[in-house]
Structure formats: structure tokens, C-alpha cells
């Protein structure tokens, strides 16, 4: 998923990003919801939702936490 840089002003708890992820010939709608953002400690976490995966698994939500390595 690509997002044009808008600085850090869009990184706050509750912010949401929508886009698509491509894998082979298929595109998946993805939504990222940020839960906690602490740029002073270079940390953020949230949920990644992937929609329309397969007939058996129509959607998947996973939690992530990460270190911001560059601002």
C-alpha cells in the first residue's frame, strides 16, 4: 500500500488509512486503524483489516506494533 507523505500530522490515535494491497493478479482492500501513537518514543500500533480474501475467509484483522525508524 502506498501513501504520499504528508509528514506526521496524520499519525494520531484513531486515524484511518484506506488503500489496496496487490498480490499477483488480485487486489485486496485494506484499512489501517491506528490505536496508539507516540512519536517521541518512535512507536505506533493498530489494526490492519484485509477484505475479500477468499470465500472461506472473507476478511482478516491483525494487530501490529512497530517502531518508527525514520521521520
DSSP file (Angstrom, degrees, kcal/mol; ACC not computed):
  #  RESIDUE AA STRUCTURE BP1 BP2  ACC     N-H-->O    O-->H-N    N-H-->O    O-->H-N    TCO  KAPPA ALPHA  PHI   PSI    X-CA   Y-CA   Z-CA
    1    1 A X              0   0    0      0, 0.0     2,-0.4     0, 0.0    20,-0.1   0.000 360.0 360.0 360.0 133.2    0.0    0.0    0.0
    2    2 A X        +     0   0    0     18,-0.2     2,-0.4     2,-0.0    18,-0.1  -0.905 360.0 178.9-113.3 138.9    1.4    3.4   -0.9
    3    3 A X        -     0   0    0     -2,-0.4     2,-0.1    16,-0.1     3,-0.1  -0.997  32.2-117.1-136.2 131.5    0.5    6.7    0.7
    4    4 A X        -     0   0    0     -2,-0.4     2,-0.2     1,-0.1    -2,-0.0  -0.438  43.8 -98.9 -65.2 140.5    2.0   10.0   -0.3
    5    5 A X        +     0   0    0      1,-0.1    -1,-0.1    -2,-0.1     3,-0.1  -0.407  45.2 168.5 -65.0 129.1    4.0   11.5    2.6
    6    6 A X    >   -     0   0    0      1,-0.6     3,-0.6    -2,-0.2    -1,-0.1   0.027  50.8-112.1-124.0  23.2    2.0   14.1    4.5
    7    7 A X  T 3   -     0   0    0      1,-0.2    -1,-0.6     2,-0.1     3,-0.3  -0.448  54.3 -56.4  76.2-155.4    4.5   14.4    7.4
    8    8 A X  T >  S+     0   0    0      1,-0.2     3,-1.7    -2,-0.1    -1,-0.2   0.405 108.2  97.7-104.5   2.0    3.5   13.2   10.8
    9    9 A X  T <  S+     0   0    0     -3,-0.6    -1,-0.2     1,-0.3    -2,-0.1   0.693  83.1  53.8 -68.0 -16.0    0.3   15.3   11.2
   10   10 A X  T 3  S+     0   0    0     -3,-0.3     2,-1.0    -4,-0.1    -1,-0.3   0.460  86.9  92.5 -93.2  -1.4   -1.9   12.4   10.1
   11   11 A X    <   +     0   0    0     -3,-1.7     2,-0.3     3,-0.0    28,-0.1  -0.776  54.9 120.1 -97.3  96.3   -0.4   10.0   12.6
   12   12 A X  S >  S-     0   0    0     -2,-1.0     3,-2.4    26,-0.1    22,-0.2  -0.978  73.0 -76.3-149.6 155.4   -2.6   10.2   15.7
   13   13 A X  T 3  S+     0   0    0     -2,-0.3    22,-0.2     1,-0.3     3,-0.1  -0.319 119.5  23.7 -56.1 130.4   -4.7    7.7   17.7
   14   14 A X  T 3  S+     0   0    0     20,-3.0    -1,-0.3     1,-0.3    21,-0.1   0.265  86.8 137.3  96.5 -10.8   -7.9    7.0   15.7
   15   15 A X    <   -     0   0    0     -3,-2.4    19,-2.6    19,-0.1     2,-0.4  -0.402  37.9-155.1 -70.5 150.3   -6.6    7.9   12.3
   16   16 A X  E     -A   33   0A   0     17,-0.2     2,-0.4    -3,-0.1    17,-0.2  -0.972  10.8-165.6-131.7 139.5   -7.5    5.6    9.5
   17   17 A X  E     -A   32   0A   0     15,-2.4    15,-2.9    -2,-0.4     2,-0.4  -0.987   6.5-165.4-125.8 134.7   -5.9    4.8    6.2
   18   18 A X  E     +A   31   0A   0     -2,-0.4     2,-0.3    13,-0.2    13,-0.2  -0.915  28.5 115.9-119.5 146.3   -7.6    3.0    3.3
   19   19 A X  E     -A   30   0A   0     11,-2.2    11,-2.4    -2,-0.4     2,-0.4  -0.912  51.6 -86.9-174.1-158.9   -6.0    1.5    0.2
   20   20 A X  E     -A   29   0A   0     -2,-0.3     2,-0.4     9,-0.2   -18,-0.2  -0.986  18.2-149.7-138.5 151.1   -5.3   -1.7   -1.6
   21   21 A X  E     -A   28   0A   0      7,-2.6     7,-2.7    -2,-0.4     2,-0.4  -0.971  16.7-146.7-118.0 132.2   -2.7   -4.4   -1.5
   22   22 A X  E     +A   27   0A   0     -2,-0.4     2,-0.4     5,-0.2     5,-0.2  -0.831  19.0 174.3-103.5 137.2   -1.8   -6.3   -4.6
   23   23 A X  E >   -A   26   0A   0      3,-2.9     3,-1.8    -2,-0.4     2,-0.3  -0.894  66.6 -48.3-140.2 108.0   -0.7   -9.9   -4.6
   24   24 A X  T 3  S-     0   0    0     -2,-0.4     0, 0.0     1,-0.3     0, 0.0  -0.519 122.1 -21.1  65.5-127.6   -0.3  -11.4   -8.0
   25   25 A X  T 3  S+     0   0    0     -2,-0.3     2,-0.4    -3,-0.1    -1,-0.3   0.401 122.4  87.0 -93.9   1.9   -3.3  -10.6  -10.1
   26   26 A X  E <   -A   23   0A   0     -3,-1.8    -3,-2.9     2,-0.0     2,-0.4  -0.839  59.2-155.2-111.3 141.6   -5.6   -9.9   -7.2
   27   27 A X  E     -A   22   0A   0     -2,-0.4     2,-0.4    -5,-0.2    -5,-0.2  -0.896   8.6-159.0-109.8 142.0   -6.1   -6.7   -5.2
   28   28 A X  E     -A   21   0A   0     -7,-2.7    -7,-2.6    -2,-0.4     2,-0.4  -0.969  18.6-125.2-121.8 135.0   -7.4   -6.6   -1.7
   29   29 A X  E     -AB  20  51A   0     22,-0.6    22,-2.8    -2,-0.4     2,-0.4  -0.634  34.2-170.7 -74.8 131.7   -9.0   -3.6    0.1
   30   30 A X  E     -AB  19  50A   0    -11,-2.4   -11,-2.2    -2,-0.4     2,-0.4  -0.952  14.1-167.4-127.0 148.0   -7.1   -2.8    3.3
   31   31 A X  E     -AB  18  49A   0     18,-2.2    18,-3.1    -2,-0.4     2,-0.5  -1.000   5.6-160.9-132.8 130.8   -7.9   -0.5    6.2
   32   32 A X  E     -AB  17  48A   0    -15,-2.9   -15,-2.4    -2,-0.4     2,-0.5  -0.960   4.5-169.9-113.8 126.2   -5.4    0.5    8.8
   33   33 A X  E     -AB  16  47A   0     14,-2.5    14,-2.5    -2,-0.5     2,-0.4  -0.968  14.8-143.8-115.7 118.3   -6.6    2.0   12.1
   34   34 A X  E     + B   0  46A   0    -19,-2.6   -20,-3.0    -2,-0.5    12,-0.3  -0.663  20.7 175.8 -82.7 134.3   -4.0    3.5   14.4
   35   35 A X  E     +     0   0A   0     10,-2.8     2,-0.4    -2,-0.4    11,-0.2   0.799  67.3  17.7-103.6 -42.9   -4.7    2.9   18.1
   36   36 A X  E     - B   0  45A   0      9,-1.5     9,-2.1   -23,-0.1     2,-0.4  -0.999  60.4-176.7-138.0 132.0   -1.6    4.4   19.9
   37   37 A X  E     + B   0  44A   0     -2,-0.4     2,-0.3     7,-0.2     7,-0.2  -0.988  10.9 164.8-132.5 122.5    0.9    6.8   18.5
   38   38 A X  E > > + B   0  43A   0      5,-3.2     5,-2.5    -2,-0.4     3,-0.5  -0.764   2.9 174.0-135.6  88.5    4.0    8.0   20.4
   39   39 A X  G > 5S+     0   0    0     -2,-0.3     3,-0.7     1,-0.2    -1,-0.1   0.765  77.6  63.4 -70.9 -25.2    6.4    9.7   18.0
   40   40 A X  G 3 5S+     0   0    0      1,-0.2    -1,-0.2     2,-0.1    -2,-0.0   0.869 113.2  35.6 -65.3 -34.4    8.7   10.8   20.8
   41   41 A X  G < 5S-     0   0    0     -3,-0.5    -1,-0.2     2,-0.2    -2,-0.2   0.288 113.6-120.9 -97.4   8.2    9.3    7.1   21.6
   42   42 A X  T < 5 +     0   0    0     -3,-0.7    26,-2.5     1,-0.2     2,-0.4   0.883  69.2 130.5  56.2  44.5    9.2    6.1   17.9
   43   43 A X  E   < +BC  38  67A   0     -5,-2.5    -5,-3.2    24,-0.3     2,-0.3  -0.972  26.2 159.3-132.5 140.9    6.2    3.8   18.5
   44   44 A X  E     -BC  37  66A   0     22,-1.9    22,-2.9    -2,-0.4     2,-0.3  -0.977   8.7-178.1-151.8 156.3    2.8    3.1   17.0
   45   45 A X  E     +BC  36  65A   0     -9,-2.1   -10,-2.8    -2,-0.3    -9,-1.5  -0.956  17.0 125.6-147.0 164.1    0.3    0.3   16.9
   46   46 A X  E     -BC  34  64A   0     18,-2.3    18,-2.7    -2,-0.3     2,-0.4  -0.969  49.6 -62.4 174.2-160.2   -3.0   -0.5   15.5
   47   47 A X  E     -BC  33  63A   0    -14,-2.5   -14,-2.5    -2,-0.3     2,-0.5  -0.934  25.2-155.1-122.3 140.3   -5.1   -2.9   13.3
   48   48 A X  E     -BC  32  62A   0     14,-2.9    14,-2.3    -2,-0.4     2,-0.5  -0.971  13.9-165.5-112.3 120.1   -4.8   -3.9    9.7
   49   49 A X  E     -BC  31  61A   0    -18,-3.1   -18,-2.2    -2,-0.5     2,-0.5  -0.923   2.0-166.5-108.6 127.9   -8.0   -5.2    8.1
   50   50 A X  E     -BC  30  60A   0     10,-3.0    10,-2.2    -2,-0.5     3,-0.3  -0.968  10.8-157.5-114.5 128.2   -7.9   -7.0    4.8
   51   51 A X  E     +BC  29  59A   0    -22,-2.8   -22,-0.6    -2,-0.5     8,-0.2  -0.751  62.8  15.6-107.9 151.8  -11.2   -7.5    3.0
   52   52 A X        +     0   0    0      6,-2.1     7,-0.2    -2,-0.3    -1,-0.2   0.883  69.8 150.9  59.7  45.8  -12.3  -10.1    0.3
   53   53 A X        -     0   0    0      5,-0.8     2,-0.3     4,-0.4     5,-0.2   0.998  65.3 -31.2 -67.2 -68.6   -9.5  -12.5    0.9
   54   54 A X        -     0   0    0      3,-2.2    -1,-0.3     1,-0.1    -2,-0.1  -0.872  60.2-100.4-142.4 173.3  -11.2  -15.8    0.0
   55   55 A X  S    S+     0   0    0     -2,-0.3     3,-0.4     1,-0.2    -1,-0.1   0.887 125.3  45.1 -64.7 -38.1  -14.7  -17.3    0.1
   56   56 A X  S    S+     0   0    0      1,-0.3     2,-0.5     2,-0.1    -1,-0.2   0.850 126.0  30.5 -74.4 -35.1  -13.7  -19.2    3.2
   57   57 A X        +     0   0    0      1,-0.1    -3,-2.2     3,-0.0    -4,-0.4  -0.808  67.8 174.8-125.7  88.3  -12.0  -16.2    4.9
   58   58 A X        +     0   0    0     -2,-0.5    -6,-2.1    -3,-0.4    -5,-0.8   0.752  69.4   8.0 -70.0 -22.8  -13.8  -13.1    3.7
   59   59 A X  E     -C   51   0A   0     -8,-0.2     2,-0.4    -7,-0.2    -8,-0.2  -0.994  59.4-161.5-155.4 157.1  -11.8  -10.8    6.0
   60   60 A X  E     -C   50   0A   0    -10,-2.2   -10,-3.0    -2,-0.3     2,-0.4  -0.997   2.9-164.6-143.9 135.8   -8.9  -10.8    8.3
   61   61 A X  E     +C   49   0A   0     -2,-0.4     2,-0.4   -12,-0.2   -12,-0.2  -0.983  11.8 179.5-122.0 132.7   -7.9   -8.4   11.1
   62   62 A X  E     -C   48   0A   0    -14,-2.3   -14,-2.9    -2,-0.4     2,-0.3  -0.982  22.9-130.2-133.3 145.8   -4.4   -8.4   12.6
   63   63 A X  E     -C   47   0A   0     -2,-0.4     2,-0.3   -16,-0.2   -16,-0.2  -0.706  27.3-174.9 -90.3 143.0   -2.8   -6.3   15.3
   64   64 A X  E     -C   46   0A   0    -18,-2.7   -18,-2.3    -2,-0.3     2,-0.4  -0.986  14.4-171.8-135.0 149.2    0.6   -4.7   14.7
   65   65 A X  E     +C   45   0A   0     -2,-0.3     2,-0.3   -20,-0.2   -20,-0.2  -0.993  20.0 174.1-135.5 144.2    3.0   -2.7   16.7
   66   66 A X  E     -C   44   0A   0    -22,-2.9   -22,-1.9    -2,-0.4     2,-0.5  -0.944  32.1-119.2-148.2 160.2    6.0   -1.1   15.2
   67   67 A X  E     -C   43   0A   0     -2,-0.3     2,-0.6   -24,-0.2   -24,-0.3  -0.901  28.4-130.7-102.5 131.2    9.0    1.2   15.7
   68   68 A X        -     0   0    0    -26,-2.5     3,-0.1    -2,-0.5    -2,-0.0  -0.727  26.4-179.0 -79.4 119.7    9.2    4.3   13.6
   69   69 A X        +     0   0    0     -2,-0.6     2,-0.3     1,-0.3    -1,-0.1   0.566  63.2  23.4-101.6  -9.0   12.7    4.3   12.2
   70   70 A X              0   0    0      1,-0.1    -1,-0.3   -28,-0.0     0, 0.0  -0.965 360.0 360.0-155.9 137.6   12.7    7.5   10.2
   71   71 A X              0   0    0     -2,-0.3    -1,-0.1    -3,-0.1   -63,-0.1   0.351 360.0 360.0-117.5 360.0   10.7   10.7   10.3
